[in-house]
Amino acid sequence: MRSTILAKAVLSASTFSLVASPALADKADQLTYLNGSLGRDGEAQLRNRGFAHVSTHKNRGGYVYSYWWDERDDDCVSVAVYNGRVNSISDASDQDCGHHKGDGAATAVGVAVGAAILGSLLSHKSHHHKDRKHHSNVEDEAHYDRGYTDGLHNAAYHNYDRSNAYSDGYSAGVEERQANLRHHHRRGGYARAARFDDLRGARAAGGMREMERRGFRQIDNFTSRNTRYSIQWQPQTRQCVQITIADGRFYDLRDIGNHPDCR
């Protein structure tokens, strides 16, 4: 009975440590003047104000999220950059910057069980969650983080807890891994591959001409409802690319590896 009560107390204290709020929640409000500035200029301003860079993360949508910690004010902020310019600045949890807040017994207990329950909690950040908030339940957060780590490092999906949090985390990890590898053509060897991913969003007519200029030729196409699909083959680099066209633009381009006519 006593051990059960102690376990509940430990879990409660750990959860309190996880969700503690920053001391200066309005810090990001003082930095909104950086919105719209070039990313490098925003970084310089943050350093001038006493912030130190913690980590940077990308997503498939083209956003780059960086986390900054101000030791003097004990504060963490997240900066979102899009197309090279600061899009938004928001407050982040201390955990996002690798720090844990709390005092007295709660902090002591949280540290004691950190390795066992939280594991590598800080490998993912708040923006990885769909609602941009960490789970308040420490067990769900640990499951999410394990899934994120597995997905990020291309490990096999291993949801032995049958946890929705693990599944969500795995998807977030896969998305960041793909964003980090946008420069890669998913093939090895010594031959240079033809680029095509930069044409996402291009008008279909112009995009088709550019694909042809880069050595691709259409070997198949078909339509499903309002969406058209074009299969393109580059014989020199042996790339087989599927283009999804919607509303007159290249909606998606991806190397599908093989197709009966890609030869």
C-alpha positions as CSV (number, residue, x, y, z in Angstrom):
1,M,0.0,0.0,0.0
2,R,2.8,2.4,1.0
3,S,4.7,1.7,-2.3
4,T,1.5,2.4,-4.3
5,I,1.1,5.8,-2.6
6,L,4.7,6.6,-3.2
7,A,4.5,5.7,-6.9
8,K,1.5,8.0,-7.3
9,A,3.3,10.8,-5.5
10,V,6.4,10.4,-7.8
11,L,4.2,10.4,-10.9
12,S,2.3,13.5,-9.7
13,A,5.5,15.4,-8.9
14,S,7.1,14.4,-12.2
15,T,4.0,15.7,-14.1
16,F,4.2,19.0,-12.2
17,S,7.9,19.3,-13.1
18,L,7.0,18.6,-16.8
19,V,4.4,21.3,-17.3
20,A,5.7,24.1,-15.1
21,S,5.4,27.5,-16.9
22,P,8.2,29.9,-17.7
23,A,8.7,32.7,-15.1
24,L,8.4,35.4,-17.7
25,A,5.6,34.3,-20.0
26,D,5.4,37.6,-21.9
27,K,9.0,37.5,-23.0
28,A,8.1,36.6,-26.6
29,D,5.8,39.6,-26.7
30,Q,8.8,41.8,-26.3
31,L,10.4,40.3,-29.4
32,T,7.6,40.7,-31.9
33,Y,9.5,43.5,-33.6
34,L,11.7,40.8,-35.1
35,N,8.8,39.4,-37.2
36,G,9.5,39.9,-40.9
37,S,13.3,40.3,-40.4
38,L,15.8,38.1,-42.1
39,G,16.5,35.0,-40.1
40,R,20.2,35.8,-39.6
41,D,19.3,39.3,-38.4
42,G,16.8,37.9,-35.9
43,E,19.5,35.5,-34.6
44,A,21.9,38.4,-34.1
45,Q,19.3,40.4,-32.2
46,L,18.5,37.4,-29.9
47,R,22.2,37.0,-29.1
48,N,22.4,40.7,-28.3
49,R,19.6,40.3,-25.9
50,G,21.3,37.5,-24.1
51,F,19.8,34.5,-25.7
52,A,21.8,31.4,-26.6
53,H,20.8,29.0,-29.4
54,V,19.6,25.6,-28.2
55,S,18.5,23.6,-31.3
56,T,16.9,23.9,-34.8
57,H,14.3,21.7,-36.4
58,K,12.7,21.6,-39.9
59,N,9.4,20.5,-41.2
60,R,8.1,19.5,-44.7
61,G,6.1,22.7,-44.9
62,G,9.3,24.7,-45.2
63,Y,9.3,26.1,-41.7
64,V,12.5,26.1,-39.6
65,Y,11.9,26.2,-35.8
66,S,14.8,27.3,-33.5
67,Y,14.8,27.4,-29.7
68,W,16.6,30.0,-27.7
69,W,17.4,30.2,-23.9
70,D,18.0,33.3,-21.9
71,E,19.9,32.2,-18.8
72,R,19.6,35.6,-17.1
73,D,15.8,35.7,-17.3
74,D,15.4,31.9,-17.1
75,D,13.3,32.0,-20.3
76,C,12.9,29.9,-23.5
77,V,11.4,31.1,-26.8
78,S,10.7,29.5,-30.1
79,V,11.4,31.3,-33.4
80,A,9.7,30.1,-36.6
81,V,11.4,31.1,-39.9
82,Y,9.8,30.7,-43.3
83,N,11.4,31.6,-46.6
84,G,14.4,33.0,-44.7
85,R,12.4,35.5,-42.6
86,V,11.1,35.4,-39.1
87,N,7.4,34.4,-39.2
88,S,6.6,34.3,-35.5
89,I,8.2,34.2,-32.0
90,S,6.4,32.4,-29.1
91,D,7.1,31.4,-25.6
92,A,8.3,27.8,-25.1
93,S,8.5,25.6,-22.1
94,D,11.8,25.3,-20.1
95,Q,11.9,21.7,-21.2
96,D,12.2,22.8,-24.8
97,C,15.4,24.5,-23.9
98,G,16.7,21.6,-21.8
99,H,15.8,23.0,-18.4
100,H,13.4,21.9,-15.8
101,K,11.6,24.3,-13.4
102,G,10.3,23.6,-10.0
103,D,11.3,23.8,-6.4
104,G,11.7,21.8,-3.3
105,A,10.5,18.1,-3.2
106,A,8.9,18.3,-6.6
107,T,12.1,19.1,-8.4
108,A,14.1,16.5,-6.4
109,V,11.6,13.8,-7.1
110,G,11.4,14.8,-10.8
111,V,15.1,14.6,-11.2
112,A,15.2,11.2,-9.4
113,V,12.7,9.6,-11.7
114,G,13.7,11.5,-14.9
115,A,15.9,8.8,-16.4
116,A,13.3,6.0,-15.6
117,I,10.1,7.8,-16.7
118,L,11.0,10.7,-18.9
119,G,13.9,9.1,-20.7
120,S,15.2,11.3,-23.5
121,L,12.3,13.7,-23.1
122,L,13.9,16.7,-24.6
123,S,14.6,15.1,-28.0
124,H,11.4,16.5,-29.4
125,K,10.0,20.0,-28.9
126,S,6.6,21.5,-28.3
127,H,6.0,22.5,-32.0
128,H,6.2,18.8,-33.0
129,H,2.8,18.3,-31.3
130,K,-0.2,19.2,-33.4
131,D,-1.5,21.6,-30.7
132,R,2.1,22.8,-30.0
133,K,1.9,21.7,-26.4
134,H,3.7,18.8,-24.6
135,H,1.4,16.2,-23.1
136,S,0.6,17.0,-19.5
137,N,0.6,13.2,-18.7
138,V,4.3,12.2,-18.2
139,E,3.7,8.7,-19.5
140,D,2.1,9.9,-22.8
141,E,5.0,12.3,-23.2
142,A,7.5,9.6,-22.8
143,H,5.7,7.4,-25.4
144,Y,5.5,10.3,-27.8
145,D,9.2,11.0,-27.4
146,R,10.2,7.4,-28.0
147,G,8.1,7.4,-31.1
148,Y,9.6,10.6,-32.3
149,T,13.1,9.3,-31.8
150,D,12.4,6.1,-33.6
151,G,10.8,7.9,-36.6
152,L,13.6,10.5,-36.7
153,H,16.3,7.9,-36.9
154,N,14.4,5.6,-39.3
155,A,14.0,2.8,-36.7
156,A,11.2,0.2,-37.2
157,Y,7.8,1.2,-35.9
158,H,7.7,-0.5,-32.5
159,N,4.6,0.5,-30.6
160,Y,4.6,-2.2,-27.9
161,D,2.6,0.0,-25.6
162,R,-0.1,0.4,-28.3
163,S,0.0,4.1,-27.5
164,N,-1.5,6.8,-29.7
165,A,1.1,9.2,-28.4
166,Y,3.9,6.9,-29.7
167,S,2.2,6.8,-33.1
168,D,1.9,10.6,-33.2
169,G,5.5,11.0,-32.2
170,Y,6.7,8.5,-34.8
171,S,4.9,10.5,-37.5
172,A,6.5,13.7,-36.3
173,G,9.9,12.1,-36.3
174,V,9.5,10.8,-39.9
175,E,8.4,14.2,-41.1
176,E,11.4,15.9,-39.6
177,R,13.7,13.3,-41.0
178,Q,12.3,13.8,-44.5
179,A,12.6,17.6,-44.1
180,N,16.2,17.2,-43.1
181,L,16.9,15.1,-46.2
182,R,15.2,17.2,-48.8
183,H,18.6,17.6,-50.5
184,H,18.9,13.9,-50.9
185,H,17.6,12.0,-53.9
186,R,17.0,8.7,-52.0
187,R,19.7,7.0,-54.0
188,G,23.4,6.2,-53.6
189,G,26.4,5.8,-55.9
190,Y,28.6,8.4,-57.7
191,A,26.2,9.6,-60.4
192,R,24.6,13.0,-59.9
193,A,20.8,12.9,-59.7
194,A,18.5,15.3,-61.5
195,R,16.7,17.6,-59.1
196,F,12.9,17.9,-59.2
197,D,11.6,18.6,-55.7
198,D,12.2,22.4,-56.2
199,L,9.3,22.4,-58.7
200,R,6.6,21.8,-56.2
201,G,4.0,24.5,-56.6
202,A,5.1,25.3,-60.2
203,R,2.5,25.8,-62.9
204,A,2.0,22.6,-64.7
205,A,2.9,23.8,-68.2
206,G,6.1,25.5,-67.1
207,G,7.0,22.6,-64.8
208,M,6.6,20.0,-67.6
209,R,9.0,22.0,-69.8
210,E,11.5,22.2,-67.0
211,M,11.3,18.5,-66.3
212,E,12.0,17.9,-70.0
213,R,15.0,20.3,-69.9
214,R,16.4,18.3,-67.0
215,G,16.3,15.1,-69.0
216,F,12.9,13.6,-68.0
217,R,10.3,12.3,-70.4
218,Q,6.7,11.4,-69.6
219,I,6.1,7.6,-70.0
220,D,2.6,7.4,-68.5
221,N,-0.2,9.7,-67.2
222,F,-3.7,9.2,-65.8
223,T,-6.5,11.1,-64.1
224,S,-8.4,10.5,-61.0
225,R,-11.3,12.9,-60.5
226,N,-9.8,16.4,-60.5
227,T,-6.2,15.2,-60.1
228,R,-3.8,14.3,-62.8
229,Y,-0.7,12.1,-62.4
230,S,2.3,12.0,-64.6
231,I,5.1,9.4,-64.5
232,Q,8.4,10.8,-65.6
233,W,11.6,8.8,-66.4
234,Q,15.2,10.1,-66.5
235,P,17.2,7.4,-68.3
236,Q,20.7,8.8,-67.4
237,T,20.1,9.0,-63.7
238,R,17.4,6.2,-63.7
239,Q,15.0,8.3,-61.7
240,C,11.3,7.4,-61.9
241,V,9.2,10.3,-60.7
242,Q,5.5,10.6,-60.1
243,I,4.0,14.1,-60.4
244,T,0.6,14.9,-58.9
245,I,-1.1,17.9,-60.6
246,A,-4.0,19.7,-59.0
247,D,-5.5,23.1,-59.8
248,G,-3.0,23.5,-62.7
249,R,0.0,23.2,-60.5
250,F,2.6,20.6,-59.4
251,Y,1.1,19.6,-56.0
252,D,3.6,16.8,-55.2
253,L,6.7,15.2,-56.8
254,R,8.3,12.0,-55.6
255,D,10.7,9.4,-56.8
256,I,8.6,6.2,-56.8
257,G,11.6,4.0,-57.5
258,N,10.1,1.9,-60.3
259,H,7.3,1.6,-62.8
260,P,6.7,-0.9,-65.6
261,D,7.7,1.7,-68.2
262,C,10.6,3.2,-66.2
263,R,13.3,1.4,-68.1
